[in-house]
Amino acid sequence: MMEFLTSEAFLSIIALIFTTFFGGDKLGQYISKIKNEKLRKVTETLATAGAIGVEKTYKEFTREIKKGREDGKLTEEERKQALNMAKDTAIAYAKNEGVDLAKEVGMDALEFAIESALALAKKKLNK
């Protein structure tokens, strides 16, 4: 795990997520600067997969639950279920793109990408 935390791939992912939070319009610019083609594809797929996982899970699972509650919040068990749904969707998307996220970046990075995409979606909704 420590090797991954200091790898170029992890640093690229962190920079990608940071860029997404503080300048989503700059995301494409950041990805285009990655010279290693495989790393660029993995990074781009990770970011896209996280966003797709969040969007699909929201549309198919969380939206109706939140609408039906006064506080608009999920229970802890529902949050876990939503995260698992988002991960499954992201993994399937990436696999379709020819990227094995579990192998290339690991599940921690995938969860981080999903949580970042969720935070960005919430930020956009609150504008």
C-alpha positions in Angstrom: 0.0 0.0 0.0 2.8 2.4 0.8 4.3 1.9 -2.6 1.1 3.0 -4.2 0.8 6.1 -2.0 4.1 7.4 -3.3 3.6 6.3 -6.9 3.2 8.5 -9.9 -0.3 7.0 -10.4 -1.4 8.0 -6.9 0.0 11.5 -7.2 -1.8 11.9 -10.5 -5.0 10.7 -9.0 -4.7 13.2 -6.1 -3.9 16.0 -8.5 -6.8 15.0 -10.6 -9.2 15.0 -7.7 -7.8 18.3 -6.4 -8.3 19.8 -9.8 -11.8 18.5 -10.0 -12.7 20.1 -6.7 -11.1 23.5 -7.3 -11.5 23.8 -11.1 -13.6 21.1 -12.8 -13.3 22.9 -16.1 -9.5 22.3 -15.9 -9.9 18.6 -15.6 -9.4 18.0 -19.3 -6.4 20.2 -19.3 -4.8 18.3 -16.5 -5.4 14.9 -18.0 -4.0 16.1 -21.4 -0.7 17.0 -19.7 -0.1 13.4 -18.5 2.6 12.1 -20.8 2.4 8.4 -20.0 -0.5 7.2 -22.2 -1.5 4.3 -20.0 -1.5 6.5 -16.9 -3.5 9.1 -18.7 -6.1 6.5 -19.7 -6.3 5.0 -16.2 -6.6 8.5 -14.6 -9.2 9.6 -17.1 -11.2 6.4 -16.7 -11.0 6.6 -12.9 -12.4 10.1 -12.8 -15.1 9.3 -15.3 -16.0 6.0 -13.7 -16.4 7.6 -10.3 -18.7 10.3 -11.7 -20.8 7.7 -13.6 -21.0 5.5 -10.5 -22.3 8.4 -8.4 -24.8 9.6 -11.1 -26.3 6.2 -11.7 -26.5 5.4 -8.0 -28.2 8.7 -7.4 -30.8 8.2 -10.2 -31.5 4.5 -9.4 -31.2 4.4 -5.6 -30.6 7.5 -3.5 -32.9 10.1 -5.1 -36.2 8.4 -4.1 -35.0 7.5 -0.6 -33.9 11.1 0.0 -37.2 12.5 -1.4 -39.1 10.3 1.0 -37.4 11.5 4.1 -37.9 14.8 5.9 -34.2 15.2 6.6 -33.3 13.9 3.1 -30.5 11.7 4.5 -29.6 8.1 4.0 -29.1 5.7 6.9 -25.6 4.3 7.4 -26.6 1.0 5.9 -28.0 2.8 2.8 -24.8 4.9 2.4 -22.8 1.6 2.4 -25.2 0.1 -0.2 -25.0 3.3 -2.3 -21.2 3.2 -2.2 -21.1 -0.5 -3.2 -23.5 0.3 -6.1 -21.4 3.2 -7.2 -18.2 1.0 -7.1 -19.9 -1.8 -9.1 -21.0 0.7 -11.7 -17.6 2.3 -11.9 -15.8 -1.0 -12.2 -18.2 -2.1 -14.9 -17.7 1.1 -16.8 -13.9 0.9 -16.5 -13.8 -2.7 -17.5 -15.8 -1.8 -20.6 -13.1 0.9 -21.3 -10.4 -1.8 -21.0 -9.2 -0.7 -17.5 -9.0 -2.9 -14.5 -9.3 -0.3 -11.7 -8.8 -2.8 -8.9 -5.5 -3.8 -10.5 -4.3 -0.4 -11.8 -5.1 1.8 -8.8 -6.8 -0.3 -6.1 -10.2 0.0 -4.4 -9.0 2.8 -2.0 -8.4 5.0 -5.0 -11.7 4.1 -6.5 -13.6 4.9 -3.3 -11.7 8.2 -3.1 -12.7 9.0 -6.7 -16.3 8.2 -5.9 -16.3 10.2 -2.7 -14.7 13.1 -4.6 -17.3 12.9 -7.4 -20.1 12.8 -4.8 -18.7 15.9 -3.1 -18.4 17.7 -6.4 -22.0 16.8 -7.3 -23.2 18.1 -4.0 -21.2 21.3 -4.4 -22.8 21.9 -7.8 -26.3 21.2 -6.5 -25.8 23.8 -3.7 -24.7 26.6 -6.1 
